[in-house]
Amino acid sequence: MITQQHTQVLIVGAGPSGLMMAAQLLRYGVQPIIIDSKQGPTNQSKALAVQARSLEIYRQMGIVDRALQDGKQAASLTFNDEGKPVAKLLLTDIGSQQTPFPFVLLYQQSKNERLLLDFLTQNCCPVYWNTTLTGLTQTEHQAKVQLQTDEKILTLNCDWVIGADGTHSAVRKQLSIPFIGDTYGNVYFLADIEISNLNVVGDLQFYLAKYGFTAFIPLPENNRYRIIGNLPKQDEEREDLQLEDILPHLNNVTRLQLNVADQYWFTTYRLHHRMADNFRKQRCFLIGDAAHIHSPVGGQGMNTGLQDAYNLGWKLAGVLNGQINEHILDSYAAERMPVAQKLLKTTDKAFKFIVSGNWAIALLRKWFMPRILQWAWGNSDLRSSFFKVLSQISISYRDSQINLHLSNSTKIKAGDRLPYFKVYDEKKQQETDLHEWCSKPGFTLIVLGNLKELDLFTLAKWITQNYGRLINFFYLPPSTRNREIFDAFEIKESQKKALIIRPDMHIGLLNDVVDIDMMDNYLKKIIGIKHNN
């Protein structure tokens, strides 16, 4: 039972987004209250794909090894037409050199939730299950919520409320924020089953036929698959539909005779594409499915919710810890809403192309799409660009008001995710990487170029006296083994560059000179860091 009458942060919803939000706040010493109307963690697999950007976040949190151990890398994607393979795209290491995780990890949502729940448990943060938000009012300075658990009603005063409570978000409804979009016409099925006569380890199989489409996604467990597809028209209105009823349809589409050894989950559903009109209202924020939902094309949904929480977490913690001015919170919606809008448009177009009944599109889908994809996959630049979008490492906040680009660099700019580069530490004679430098909570100052000992001492003293533990400092002089980093940031001989990396591993400041006054201006006037932290 919740015994407090006040909390700094109430998180409504203990799915991946809500759990990540709690985990990010805990990294900065903020103890939230997190509730969920469910009885406990989900046993249903739900979302499957964990993209490289999410794995980078897990790495920063120190929990990625378990995900890698319990998941399975997607090896390839095969397109089949009337049961015959027409194109095969290899997925192994498609993001080589771009990230420590150059692949798509198949790792069920239920496992992601347990991974994050364990992180919360280690930080003494419980989830209050069977607890429902029934009322919410707010003023400029505080939100008041009414919660119900069993027969008991509790009133809680909150400094901030996070709505991470999914498609039917009670927080969004209480705030009267419109959820704009539409519902796709067809009805779809989803099944997690064990198949004894299908052996395609790590290979995603996509089947197209006159009768519809279906996709087989291998799960980490032996012989287990997620199968999704459209229902035949005659079955769309049936409420008692079982897996056995659609097996003939599946066999028609795939031209296989599937032997189902076990069934773990079967459901039918409609798909939606919607987005909240705003991601914030006074003291309340929306993240994850409460803010945006879309088709499952590309495995983007859960990962986008995780990044919503990752973006908001450090900002809210900075405000609550008295380190950053409250205006930083305006940047959450400003940065994440364009990402959600673009994602909705992209997945909507792709999904409509896949399910369209238009004869011309069907012809294009059947004869040209697999061959075009096969050709494009042979081009390393196109393949690399595809991975950047799929993995979400290409997401940038270049237009954000809390970034500052004071550099002639054109390839990498302020607002971009910090690129992944291996770094050879000449002093310690060991290899690390730029992301590893950003593993601690807070901002990271990286200086590239030749600096004198006195200059390094002055920088360290400035950080200690003005920012304390808010900024971690790293220095990289030029060397043959680290030349690739200097070339990427377009650093000429004898030139220096200063980078201030935000806590979410996006570049906040990129400057062609190492100037304390300019860095001070950025941190205090643009980010809003208060003095003497």
N, C-alpha and C positions, 0 to 999 in steps of 0.2 A: 504493500500500500504506500502511496505517496503521502508523506507526513508534512512536507514543507507547505508553506502558504505563499512562498515567493521563489522564483527561479530566474536566473539571468536569461537562460534560453530553454524554451520548450520545443522539442522536435516531435512533430506528429507524423508517425509512420516509421516503421522499422524494417523497411525494405533496403535495398542496396544504397539508395540516395540518402535516406535518413541515417543509416548506420555510418556511412562515410562522413556525413556532416558531424555526427557525434565524435567520430574518431579524429577528425581534423581539429575540432575544438579541444579535445583532450590533449592533443600534441602541444597545445599552447597553454595548458593548465586551466582551461575553462570546463567546468563540470555541468553538462546539460541534463535536463530530464527528457527522456525519450519514451514515448508511449505508442501503443498500437492496439487497434480494436481486435486483432486476431488473438487466438488462444496461445500462439507460440510461433516459432520460426516455421517457414513453409517447408513442406516435404516435396513440393512439386518443383521440377527442374527449371521451368520457365526459361528466361533468357539463357543463351548458350555461349555466345562469343565474347571473349575478353580481348580487347584490342591493346596494341602496344602502349598507347598513352596511359591506359588504366594500369597496365603492368608497371610502367615507370612510377606511377603514384604508389603502388604497392611496394615497390622497391624502396622508395624514399621512406616509407613507413616501417620497413624492415620485415615485411610479411610475404614477399613475393615467392620465396622458395617453396612454401607450402602449396601455393597456387600452381606453380610449375610442376610440382611432384604429383599433384592430384588431377591435373588436367591432361589434355592431349593436343598436340599441335596439328592443325589442319594441314594435310599433306598436298592435296590437290582438289580441283573442282572439275568434274566431268559433266558435260552436257550430252544428254541422250535425246534422240528424236525417234519416236515410235520404238523405244527400247534399244536402239543402236547408238553407240557413242559417236559423236560427231566433232567433239573438241575436248581437249584436256588441258587445263591450266595448272601448272605446278605452283604451289603456294609456299614451299619450303624456302626459307631465307629470302623472301621477296623484298624485304626491307633491309637487306645487308648493308652495314655501315651507317645506317640511319638511327638505330636504336639498339639497346641491349637485347631487345625482343623482336627480331625481324620476322614475325609470324603472327598468325591468328591462333589464340589459345581457346580450345573448346573446354569450358569449365562452367558447369551449371550455376544458375543464379542462386540456388539453394546452398551451394558450396561457397559462393562469394559471401552470402549472408553469414554463414557460420564462421568464415575467416574473419569477418569484421566484428561479429559478436564476440569472438575470442579476444580480439584486440580490446574491445570495450570491457570485457570481464577482467583482463589483466590490469586495466586502469580503473577498476572499481566503479564502473558505470553500468547499472542494471537497465534492462528494458522492462517497462511496466506494461505487460500484456493485458488483454481483455479490458482495455481502458479506451473509452471513446470520447472524442471531443463533441460536445452537444451545444456549446455556445461560445461566442467570441465577440468581445467589444474592445475598442481601443481608443486611446487618446494620443496626443502627440508624444507623450512620455512613457506610456505603459499600455500593455494589453492585459485584459482579464478574460480568462477562459473558464468554462464550466466543463468538468470531466465526469464521466459516469463509469463506474466499475462495479459489476454485479448490481446490487440494489443501491449502492452508495453514490452520492453526488458530492463532488469536491470543487471548490472554487480556488483557482490558482492565479496569482499575479505574476506576469512575465515581463521582463524587459524586452524580449524579442520572441517571436514565434516563427518556426520554420514549418511550412506545409510540404511534407514529403509523403503524403498519404494517397498517392496514385491517381488514376484516371477519375475516380469519383470523389476527389478531394473534398473533405468536409471544410478544411481551411479555406479553400478557394470559393466554395459555395457561401460560407459565412461572410466572406469579404465581398461577395457579389461581383467577382471578376469574371467577365465573359470568357468562355472556352470555345474559341471560334474554329470552325472546320466542318468536317463532314464524315459520314460513314460510308465505307465501300459497299457496293451492292451485294457481292457474293457472300456465301457462308463458307468458312474454312474449318478444317479439322487439324488436330494436333495429337500425335500419339508418341509416347516413349515406350518402346517395345524391344524385346530380345528376339533376334531373327537367327535361326540356326543355319540357314543356307545362303547367307549373303556375307561375303568376306571382302570388304573394301576398307582396310585399316586406314583411318585418317583421310579417306577420300570422300568429299562431299559429292553426292550424285544428284543431278537436276534432270528431271524427266519432263519432256514436252510431248503432248499427243493431242489428237482430236478431242479426246475426252476431257482434257484439262492439263494440269501440271501437278507435280509433286516433287518434294526435295527430301533426300535422305541425308541426315547429318550424323556422323558417327559420334557416340558419346565416349568418354574416357574408359568406361567399363567394357569388358569384352562382349562382343556381339550385340551391344545395345545401340539403338538408333533413335533419333528424333525424326519423325516423319511429319511433314506439313504439306497441305495441298488444298485444292478446292473440292467441295462436295458436289456430287452430281445434282442437277436442278431438282430432280424428284425427291431428293433427301433433305433439301434445305430446311423444310418446315418440320421435319420429324424431331420430336423431343426425346424419344427413347432410343436414339441411334447408338449403336455399339460398334466397336472395331470390326467385329465379324461381318456387319452389314456392308462395310465399305471395302472389304478385302477384294471382292470381284472387280470393283472400280480401280483399286490400286494395281491389281494384276493386269488390267487392261492398259493402264497408262504406262506401266513399267515393262510389260511383256515378261514379267517374272511370275513364278509361283512361290509366293513367300510362305515360309514355314514359321509361324509365330510361336516361339517357345515360352514367352512370358510377356505379360502386359503390366506396365507400371502406371501409366497415366493415359487417359483418352478424354478429349473434350472437343466441342465444336464452338465456334465463336465468329463474331464479325470484327472486322478491322476498322480502325478509325485513324483520321489524321486531323489533329486539333492542336491549338496553341492558346495559352492564356493571353489575354489582352495586355496584361502587365505581370511582371514577375515580383513586384513589390507593391505593398500598400501600407504606408506608415511604418508600423513596427513588425510587419509580417512579410515573409518572403515565400515564394514558391520554388521548389526544385524538383527535378526528375519528372515522372509522369504526371504529377500535379500541375506542371507547367507546360508540358508538351508530350504528345503521343503521335506515333507514326507507324508506318508499315515496318515489318521486321527485315526488310531488304538491307543487307550489308551488316547486320548485327550491330546497330548503332545505339539503340535505345538505352540499355542499362549503362553503357559507357558514357553517354551524354549526361545522364543523371549523376554519375560519379564525379564527372568534371564540374557540374553545377556546384556540387558541395565543396569540391576542391577549390573552386574560384571564390566562393563566399566565405569559406571557413576561416582563412587567415585574416580576412578583412574584419569580420565580426569579432574574432578573438582580439585583434589589435585595438578595436574600439572598447571592448569590455575590459581589457587589461589597462586601459587608460594610456595607451601608447600612440594611437592614431586617431585623428579627428573623425567625427561621424560622417563627414561628406564622402569618405572612401566607399561607403556602402552604396552610394548612387551608381558606382561603376559596375556593380554586379549585373543589374538588368541591362545596362548599356553594353556590356561585353557579351553576355550570354544570350540575349534575345536575338541578335543577328545570327548567331550560330544555330539556334533552334529554327529560325525562319529558313535559312539555307538548307538545313537538313530536311525539313518538311518538304520543301520543293523538290529536292533531289530524290528522296525516297518515294515521293508521290509519283514523279515521272517514271521512275524505274519500275515501280509496282504496276502502274497502269499499263505499261508496255508489256509486262509479263502476263497479265490477266486479260488483256484486251481481246474482244471477240471480233474486232474489225478484220476483214479478210486481208487487207493490204498489210496491216501490222502483223497478222498471223504469218503471212508469207515471209515478211522480213525476219520475223522471229525464228521461223523454221529453217530458212535457207541461208540467210546472210549473217544473222547475229553470231552464231558459233564460229563462223569462218573469220568474221571481222575481229572477234575477241582473240582467236588463235593467232591471227596476224599481229594484232597489237601487242600480244604477250611476248612476241619474239623481239620487240623493241625494248631495250633495257630502260630507256628514258620514260616511255609510256608506262611500263611496268612499275617503275619507281614512283611515278606520279600517282598511279592508282593506289599504291600502298600508302602513300602519305595521306590521301583522303580517307581510305578505309580505316587506317590505324588511328586517325584523328591527330596525328602529330603535325599536320599542316595547319591546324586551327591557330589563328593569330588574332591579336587585339591591336593591330597597328593604329586603328582610328580612336583608340581609347584615350580619354583625357588624363589618365594616370600614367601614361608612358611618355617618354621624351627622347626623340631621335636627334642627336647632335653630331651626326657622323656622315661622311661621304659614302659609307657602305651602302650598296644597292641590293646585294644578295640577301643579307641578314639585316633586319631592322628592329628597332624597339617595338615591343608588342609580340614578336615572334616567340615561339617556344625555343628555349635554349637548345641549340643543336647538340647532338650526341657526338662527342669526339673523345677518343682515348688520349690520355695525357701521360707522358713519361716524366716522372719526378726525378730530376737529375741528382738531387741531394740524397733522397732515400733510395735511389736506384730501384724504383719499382713503378709498375704501371697502375694508373687509376683512370678516371674519366671526369669530364665536366659535370655530369649529373651527380656523381659521387660527392663532388665538392658542395653540392646543394642539398645534402642529405639531412642537415640539421635544420630545425625550425628557424624561421626568420629570413632576412634578406642576405644575399651573398654578393660581396664586392669582388670582382675578378679584374685584375690589372694585367694587361698583356703588353710586353715590351721591356726595354732595359730601364731599370730604376736604380738609383744609388741607395746605399744602405740608409743614409740619412732620410731620404724620401720615404722609404718603407717604414722607418721608425715614426716619421711624422704622420703617415696615414694610420698606422696602428694606434698611435696616441689620440688622434682625432676621433677614431671610432670608439675607443675606450671611454673617452671623456664625454662624448655626446650621445652615443647610441648603445653602449654596453653590449649586451648579448643579442641585441636586435640585428646586428650585422656580423656575418662571418666573412673573413678576408682571405683571399688567395692571390698569389702572384705567380705569373708564368713568364720567365724571360725567354727570348727566342733561342731555339736550338734546332738542329737538323731533324731530330725525331719528332718535334712538335710543329714542324713547318706547315703541316696541313691545316692546323687551327689558324695560324696567322694568315694563310692564303684565303681561307674561308671568310675571315673577317676583313679581308682586303687591307691588311696592315703592311705598309711599305717599310723598307729598311730605315731604322732609327726612329720610326713612328711608335707611338704608344696609344693604347685604347683602354678606356674604363667601361666596365659593364656592371650595372647593378641588377642582379637577378631577383625577381620577386619570389616570395615563398612558394608560389605555384609553378616555378621554373619557367616563367615567361620573362623576357628581357624587359626591364622597366626603363632603364637608361642605357643608351649606347652613345659614348662620347669619344671624339678623336683626340682629346687631351685628358690628362689626369689632373683635374682641378678640384680642390677641396671645396671651394666656394660654390662651384656649379653643382657638385654632388649634394652639398648641403641644401642648396636651393631646391633641387629635385625632391629630396627626401622630406623636407619640411613644408615646402609650399605646394608641391604637386601631390605627393603621397599624403601629406598631412601629419607626419610624425611629430609628436610633441617633444619639447626640449628635455634633455637630461634623462633619457631612458637608459 
